[in-house]
Every structure is written in C-alpha cells, then in structure tokens.
C-alpha cells in the first residue's frame, strides 16, 4: 500500500483559516477530495492522511465528515484546544471516530515559542498519551529544543515531526543548516519520534532543484532511518513550488540509494504503522 502521509482539504468560506492569504491564487480556494483523486490515482496511492489546516474543533469535525465520505482518507489528524479545561473529554469524544488518529497544534503560528512548555497545556499532551493518539509536531528549527523537552517528558507519545521541521533551504547558510541538523539528530537519537519527508520544496526557492533538497533528505534518512520516515505531499500547499507529480518524482530520486524494502517503508509502510492503517 502506498500512502501519502500528509495532505489537506479546505473550504476558505468557512472562515477559520487565519493563516491563509485572502487573495492567493493557489491557496485561497476550496480543495476537496475530487481535486486530489486524480493525483492519487496516477501515483498509485491508495490512502492518504488528512491533516488539519485551521485551529478549530469545527475543522476537525469538517475533516471527519469528509473522511466518512472518502475511502482514500485513511486517517485524520485534527485540532483541539490544549488550553481548554475539557481537552481530555474532547479528545476522548473525537477518538471514538474510527478515522480519528490524533492532533496537530499549529505551534509554528503561536507567537510564544515556549507555548508547549506552559503548565496550562500539559493536560493536552497527557490526554494524547493516555488515549493512545498521535501527535503531529508542526514548527520551525527554533522549536527543536522545546520539542526535545516535550518528547522526553512524554516518552510514550507517538509523535511525528511535520515537514522535516521546515529547515531554511532557500537561505541555506552553514549555521542554519547545522542548527537544524543538530536538533533533528538529537530528537532522532534521544526519542522515538518519526519524521515526515514532506514540505521541503516549499522551504526552498522558487527555482529549486533536487540537489538543493539532497543534504536535508540525506540527513533525515541517516538519522531517523527509513522505518521512521514517511513521505507526504503536503498538497495543496506544495503547489506553491511544484505540482504533486513533480514533488513525488523528486522524492523518488532522493530515495534512489535506499533498498526496495526501505522505499516501501518511506512510501507507505511507515505511515501505515504509525497511523495504524490496515494494509489489507
């Protein structure tokens, strides 16, 4: 089974996509399952992981409704308010849906870089662990040290780092690369976290090449290993830099050195194991 471990659907008219530019020709339009279906079919991908794009519980409910009507959606990663007193009850309710896998706080958009360390959000992390849910870590390299703290504190939390933690590929200064590489190595070495092989092209320049991405991909595979790495399209955000097929082709080139079994992990097996998707 080939799995796209990270994609989105959205309807801007719902009004809760606060991060979305109002007049962006690529982003500020609806994206629904029928828009993605041709790309999945062409690539031979039978399941995808639908990930939240708005910081509301309404977004989670919206995605679960789409998942009910869309066979290719294998799991849903939603959003809940970690600061709410009833966060555990909300997660328990959502967890009754067969396709609800876990949550993703939009940490990259929170002004306080230390938000995840605050006392008033720890009940959210504890509930994710207690309920056996997944946690998608969305942030930038500046968040790596805090994510290491959280992942060490909650050692049984099933966590995946989204988009390789968004390294500055466009700038690609030696200092920024080393900071990112050291932080990713520490998490790979000291925790059981996984990593999504996604989002790299949108952190690169408009005229990116496969060689621009190669040092970052190499580091991810070297440190996490293919059994803890899963490929994702990040569609439709990826369309800011490339269409679905071009990013998939680049990812296949970047995994040329892997064995056949390792490629099976990256392009489906790892995601199936992490999100507990039945391969049959």
Buried (B, 14 or more C-beta within 10 A) or exposed (E): BBBBBBBBBBBBEEEBBEEBEEEEEEBEEEBEBEEBEEBBEEBEBBBBBBBBBBBBBEBBEBBBEBBEEBEBBBBBBBBBBBEBEEBBEBBBEBBEBEBBBBBBBBBBEBEEBEBBEEEEBBBBBBBBBBEEBBBBBBBBBBBBBBBBEBBEBBEEBBBBBBBBBBBBBEEBEEEBBEBBBEBBBBBBEEBEBBBBBBBBBBBBEEEBEBEBBBBBBEBBBEBBBBBBBBBBBBBBBBBEBBBBEEBBBBBBEBBEEBEEEBBBBBBBBBBBBBBEBEEE
